[in-house]
Amino acid sequence: MLPQRFLAVDTDKINKRQRIRISLTLGLVVLLSATPSPVRGEDVPMDVHADSLEMDRDNQGIVAKGNVHIIRKDELELKADAAGYSGKTREIHAQGHIRMTHQGHQFESERAVFNANTKAGHLEQVKMDMAGEGGRGGAQDVELLGPNNLTMNEAWFTQCDCEPPPWKLSAKTVDIDRKQNSITARNVKFHMGEVPVLWLPWWEQPLDKQRKSGFLTPDIRSSSSNGLEVEVPYYFNLAPERDLTVAVRPVTRRGVMGKMQFRYLGLGHEGKLQTQQIQDELEDQWRGLTTYDHRGRQWGWDLTARGELSQTRDYINDFNQNLVESRARRLESHLTADRYRIGDEGYSDMRIGGRWNQDLEARDDQFTVQSLPFAVYADSQPLNSLPDGWIFDGLDSNRWRLQREFHLDHFYQKSGDSVQRFDAAPTVEYSRPLGVARITARGQLRETVYLIQGDPVQTGLDRENTQHREASMFSVGLGSSLFRNYPGFATHTLEPKIEVTHSAATEQSLLPNYDATQRYFAFSNLFGDSLHSGLDRISVGQRVGYALTSRLLNHGGDGFLWENVELSIGQRWAPEGHQEYQQYQDFSPIVSALGIQMAGGVTIDATNRYDPNDQELENTAVRLGLSRSKRNRVSLGYHYNQPSPAGNMMENNGSLLEDAVADTHLSLNDQWSWGQEVSYSLNSSNMKSWRTGLAYEHQCWKLTLEGGRNLAHDTDSHGGGFIGLFLGLKGLGDYGV
């Protein structure tokens, strides 16, 4: 019980509804002054408002009654039915409907005492709302231990704003330390509603969003291949720019996995190292997956590094992980330094580094191609920026550009085969408007030199050898953009384009092939200079590409069914003797792309390739999407692709592919939602992979039941199925067990 002597003493009444300012060093002189006193030295004055203010001569203070309001700068604000202040002890005593704000925390209480010097105090029957997102709670009593510390006794705590809270923690004591940014409790019970469901010897979490060491929310799941898995991570806040998370994950069928993540951040750089390791009792071998990422800028260079290493080739199929794509069939590592400069009229780009690959479908990497080191330089500039004497007098150099590209690569395989390759390709481009159209002409010369050792990718040489390739390319294109505006309705555009390309090259069959495949033929690469990716092979011959793009842009407002429509269609023609890349036909397949944005968040996207010679569809990809909000979205897709008859150089070579895919997230009501991802093979009538989850989301917590089956290293087998139950509590980031 708090003393009440300052509220029942002999007093001299000052005035009705008076306001005074108390300066702690001026004593009673200030109490009689109607004019506010200035702050003296380190003293901070208090403003006191009340229906009546009376002097307390015995305690050199005042008694305030009726709608009391006390303010002491940004340190303290107190409202109460009655309050007293003692100049001797410099204490404030208050009672009745107390509302107090101290260091950003808000308290409701019936009795309180506060010392203006020590910043210490005591409150009874307390409700508390902590600063920021620190949460709220209540206590039998609260001890203020200074400006930065307090203790709550017989307390409860939650980070839910609703009443009653669906979950809370209760404890004998809760300690709050503002300097250490911590809330610590001991002898803790976790309640769902009013029912205790879990006991913890201690619990700790940050007071605000600053990072703090502690246990993180566990991950619990069950799968047919692994059994029960339970992961309990611990977070170390090493420094403001470094942290470490470690976890132990018992896997009942395989053993105990250790996990680690180390992150760092500095001036101009950041990085992350992650690893998962386990002695797999089921496979009787040590298994693991490690990744490393770094980005930074030094001396004008952008530095990037990505490292991926799996100790067994089917690790990502057997274990839940988020280090690499779960469907990856090839792990790629690289280290690059890039210097990119943009000027008023052009750019330059210098890139050096190395690449390393791990083929998860091969038994080993003896014949996997690696690239280390490599260097690339490219630039583009108008000819009028070149030194005098580089162009002929009278040439309209503003319309001419020079583009240069140089590659220096070293490819090798662990089998001992290696190749050094140098490639130089200067290009001159001319562009000029012609009425409603624009003509563009490009000419390129390419010189490629190979130094070959061994028999890389079956060149048939199996010895040291030097090979050269000379190539040239010339293209002329004519394009236009015509539009017509229909006021209040739409703008309609017609964008025709035609391009003639002629490419020539010396013999390429004896060259190794490390990075070239024939591109998947689609509208997106209809006008490409080369029909191959990479540099080891370039397309030769003559071809004519022609296409038409039409757009309909809605200007009619929300009353229209559609917003934007875009349709593109095109084809290539090649004369006799130049038809290698279109199945030896005069006319290539017809490629098209369609994009529709409709009112209400409906989208339709489709790409197709149709062979007019055999009158059959070779490839199609269609996606129908509906997105009304973040909680409601549906995406349905259909993919079909025939294997190419052109051989293993084609990107789309392989077995017949016909899949149906679905990705949905539906809000069943304000709390319940359902999400699912499905990939189903129509040609083999089997489920390739799926994932589904039912979630209940409250403003204070979220419960998710999720299950699925992982896609393994090919479409005929699968990784293990899994099921998991996940509980997320708002703000409950750290706790003890």
C-alpha positions, 0 to 999 in steps of 0.5 A: 500500500502506498502512503497517502500523507500528502493527500490529507494534510493541513494546506493553504489553498492557492486557486481554483483550476490553477496551473503552476510550474515547479523548479526543483531547486527553487523550493516553495518560492516557486510554488507561490509564483504564478509565472513559470520559472526557468530551468536552473542548471540540471533541473527540469521544471514540472507543469502541474494542472488541477481543479485545485492546488493547495500548499503543503507547508510541512513537506514543502510541496503541493497537493493537487486534486481533480483532473490532475495533469503533471508534465515534466518535459519529455520524461514524464506525463501523469494524469490522476484524480489526486496527486501530491508532490514533496519538495523534501523527497522530490516524490510524486504520489498519485491515486485514482485512475492514473494514466502515466507515460514514462520513457515511452511506456504507458501505465494505467494504475490505481496508486503510484509513487515516482521520484523525480531525482532517481526516476524510480517508482512503484505502481500497483494494479498495473496495465502497461503498453510498452513503447513501439511494438514492445507489446502490452501486459499487466502486473500486480505491481511494477517497480521502476528502477531508474530511467531504463529499467523496470520489473513487473511482478505476477505479470502477463504479456502479449503482443496482441492488440485485441481483447481478449488476447488469443495468447499470452505469457504469464510469469512471476517476474518480467524484467525490462532493460531499455539499454540492453533492449531486452524483455526477460521473464522467468517461470513462464507459462504460455496460454492459449486464451486463458488455458496454460499449454506450455511451461518455459523456465525463461523467455527473452525477446527484444523490446523493439525491432533491434536484433538480439540474441536468443532462440528463434521459432522452431520448425517441425515437420514430418515426411515419409523419407525422413520421419519427424524433423524438429529444428530449434535455431539460436540467433547470435547478435554478434555486432550491429553488422554481423550475426550468426544463426545455428540450429540442431535438426534431429531427423528421426530416420537419418540422424542429427543435422547441424545448420549454420548461417553467418551474415555480415554487412559493411560499407559497400559490401554484404555477404552470407555463408550457409551450410547444412551437414548431417551424417546420414544413417540411412545412406551411411555417408556424410552429406551436406549443402553449402552456399556463399553469397557476396556483393560489394563495390571496391575501387569502382568495381562491382564484386559478386560471388556465389558458391554452391556445393552439394556433397551428394548429388541428391541432397536437395531432393531428400532434405528440406532446404532453402539454399538453392532452388529445390528443382535445381539439376545443376549447381552454379558458382561464380566469382566476377568483378564488373566495371560499368560506365555510362556516358552521355553517348555510350557505355563501356563494360569490363567483366572478369571472373570464373565459373564452376558447375556441379552437374547433379545428374552426372555420376561425377564432374569429370566431364563437366565444363568449367570456366576459369578465368574469363574476361569480357569487354564491351562498349558502344559509342557514336562514330562522331566521338572517335578521333579525327581521321577514323571516318570519311569526311562528309559521313553523317557520323551522328547516325553511325555507332561502333559496338565492340565486344571481346571475350577471353575464356579458359574452359576445362574439364577434370578429365584433362581437356582444356581450351583457351578461346579468344573472340573479337566482334566489332559491329557498326550500326546505322539508323535513319528515319524514313518517313513513318518507318526507320531503317537500321543496318548492322555489319559485324566481323568476328574472329575466334581463335581456339587453343585446344589440348586433349579431346574436349567435348569429342572434337576428334582431335585428342591433341594440342591444336589451334583452330580459327574461325572467321565469321561475318554478319550483315542485316538490314531491318525496316520497322514502323509504329503506326497508331490511331487514337479513338477518343474515349475508347482506345489507342490502336497500334500496328508495328510491322517489322522485317529484317534480312540477315546474312551470316557466313563463317568458316568450318566449325565442326572441328571446334569444341562446343562448351557454351552453344546450343540452338536457341529455343525458337520463339517470338522473343528471338525471331530477329536474333543475330545468331540462332545459337546461344554462346560463341562456340557455334554461330548460325550461317546462311540467309534468312528473312524475319518478318513480324507484326505487333498490334496493341490495343490500349484502353482509354475508356475507363473502368467500364471496359472489360479489358485494359490492354491487349498485345498480340505479336506474330512472326515467321522466318523464310530462308532460301534453298540451302539456308534452311538448316535451322528451320527443319530444312523448310522454306518457311519456319514455324509461326511463332506468336505471343499474346498478352491480355490484361482484363478488368478485375485483375484477370491476365492471359499470357500465351506463347505458341509455335505452330508448324504450317508444313506438318500442320501441328502445334510444336509448342505452347505455354498458356497461363490464366491468372486472376489476382483480386488481392494479395489474399486471392490469386489463381494461376492456371497453366498448360505447357506442351513441347515436342522434342526437336528433330534437330538433335541434341543441339536444341535447347528443347531437346528431350522427351515429350512434355505436356504439363498442367500447373496450378498456383492458387491462394484463396481466402476462404473468409477473413481468417482462413486461406488455402494455397496450393502448387501443383505440377502434373504430367499429362503425357505420363499421367503422374503428379510431378510435384505438389504443395498444399497448405491450409492457414488460419491467420489472426491479427496476433498469430498464424497457424498453417498445416502444409504438406506436399511431395518434392520433385526429384532429379527427374520426372519419373521419380520423386523426393519424399512427401512431407507434412508440417504444422507451423505456428507463428506468433506476432512478435514472439521471436525469442524464447527459452526451453 
